[in-house]
Amino acid sequence: MEALLLQQLAVSLGLGLLLGLERQRSDSSIAGIRTFPFISVLGTVCAQMAQAFGGWIVGAGLLALAAVVIFANFAKLKAGPPDPGMTTEVAALLLYAVGVLAGMGHLAVATVIGGLMFVLLHLKESMHRFAAAVGARDMRAIMQFVVLSLVILPVLPHEEYGPYGVWNPFHIWLMVVLIVGINLSGYVAYKFLGTRAGSLLGGLIGGLISSTATTASFARRAASQSAGAPLAAVVIMVASCIALARVLIEIAVISPASFLAIAPPIAALFAVAIAIAGSLYFLSRKQSAPLPEQQNPAELKAAFIFGGLYALVLLAVAVAKNHFGPTGLFTVGFVSGLTDMDAITLSVAQMAGEGKANPRTVWQTILIAALANFAFKFAIVAVLGSRPLTRRIGVAFGGVVAAGGLILWLWPG
């Protein structure tokens, strides 16, 4: 019993020291590296005492701490000009609650909350820069994502409709929310980093938002700035690598039980693409790439278009599977992958999760779609880009397509 109490106090003390260090570095005039551990330990001790004397002790401790914080604020106001911030005060009260959680035995929860508090306190400057960078259009993107996920999704019927029973409005819109969420994460990263970022970061963010749009943008740029072809090739290749990583994430989310059966061949192609991207980066590592202005990824029109495309792919996959077998699925995968990898990946991964498709057929379909997508993006570069960029992308994408063909031919099972 004593060992458990000491463990709770140790966790509480550690969290208090961690947050106190951060507040000390921020020159907090109310609490720092000594006071914060006292606050967390106070919460833990009160929780431990409450088991013997009643829960009123926890409430009394909270009221006492609140009184101390109020008194400290009065003293701070007398000492100098008022500080409008309330971060330290609220953090102190929350840390007391974290200490109480530790004293009640919820060590994992207390640790997670304490870690999140530390991250939020430490990221003050970055979060302020992000808030300053958010404009009316960005707030509109956030608002539209809220509409997509919290307003539209809950009211949709959760049952099958249409031919072959493949259209479940709730499932279809859930896939829309998933894809828009991934795109929005890239957009948030773009707002954090600004328009100037290294080629690796530029490709990563571009791949999260849209690898096809990134390819078109940098192809146009290379056409007007021939010296920028090496860097544009890196960004396009990295964005294409992230598109493959998106596929792996989508499979893990939609079909976790089948992930290990589906993912390895795709992961192998991803590793080849990463190696090629690394080679291109080594040849142009001294250059940097300003990111083009990114569009709102949560536009309702785009969401409805993707939802419609996904519904059509679901129907096409069902028809192909029932009438033409794996060959039909491969054809649908190739055609769909030319312009969009997400819809075909989500549809066949869902089939694998429901036991309606063999994992080998699923990964082959996704791989064929990926190779078609690489071919389509090469066509974009050839039409919009410069000759130096077309040569580089031709060699890079050619290596990926060749590797994909070998995987399709030689992969066991």
MOMO-V546353 format. One record per run of one state. SS is the DSSP state (A for helix, B for strand, O for the rest). FROM is the first residue (numbers start at 0). LEN is the number of residues. If there is no record, write none. Layout:
SS	FROM	LEN
SS	FROM	LEN
This chain:
O	0	1
A	1	24
O	25	9
A	34	19
O	53	2
A	55	24
O	79	7
A	86	17
O	103	3
A	106	16
O	122	1
A	123	10
O	133	2
A	135	20
O	155	4
B	159	2
O	161	1
A	162	3
O	165	1
B	166	2
A	168	25
O	193	2
B	195	2
O	197	1
A	198	26
O	224	1
A	225	29
O	254	1
A	255	28
O	283	5
B	288	2
O	290	9
A	299	24
O	323	1
A	324	13
O	337	3
A	340	13
O	353	5
A	358	26
O	384	2
A	386	24
O	410	3
